[in-house]
Amino acid sequence: VFPDGVTYEATKILEANIQGGTGTHANIGCPAGGKTGTTDNNTDAWFVGFTPRLATAVWVGYPNERIFMNYQYHGGPVDGGTFPADIWGTYMKSIIGGFCGPFPQPKEPFVTHPFFGEYATSGGDKLGFGSRGKDEEPSTTPDDEKQQNDNGGNDDDTGGTQFDPDQYESPPQPPPDTGTPPGDQR
């Protein structure tokens, strides 16, 4: 779905997570990438990872209740980098077999482009030049000018816009139905 240059860059980021980030417990000594995850109050934790040939997800939690797992990992909290990453690493070491090859190199290189969107203030360039030269004036559109002049009344003391989480996040959802699956007569 994505150009291979894009997926290659994402893979490098997820490999770095295992090599020196929150997923170090999942290191299997072969090329692999992965992501940890933990819900609020440590009620669920997971690790999802992949090698050039395999992908596996591990979830740790209680299926019928939201139980805080604050002390179950050797006296500390269970998060994605603890039991799930440990389990993932042990399992993947057992099934990897003799293949420990690298991820394939991309055929199409990854090329970055500045992003000038509704919530971008500089096009991804910390100096504010974007794709134009240092001495060139920025080009603006009527929409850019409207956004620069209208912060929706959310100005803070520094002249920036305050973040309103209610504008982006949905309210908490009810817990999933974990009842008996259809056809199960237990």
Salt bridges, closest charged atoms under 4 A:
GLU9 OE2 - LYS12 NZ 3.27
ASP44 OD2 - ARG66 NH1 3.93
ASP86 OD1 - HIS25 ND1 2.75
ASP150 OD2 - LYS146 NZ 3.60
ASP184 OD2 - ARG186 NE 3.12
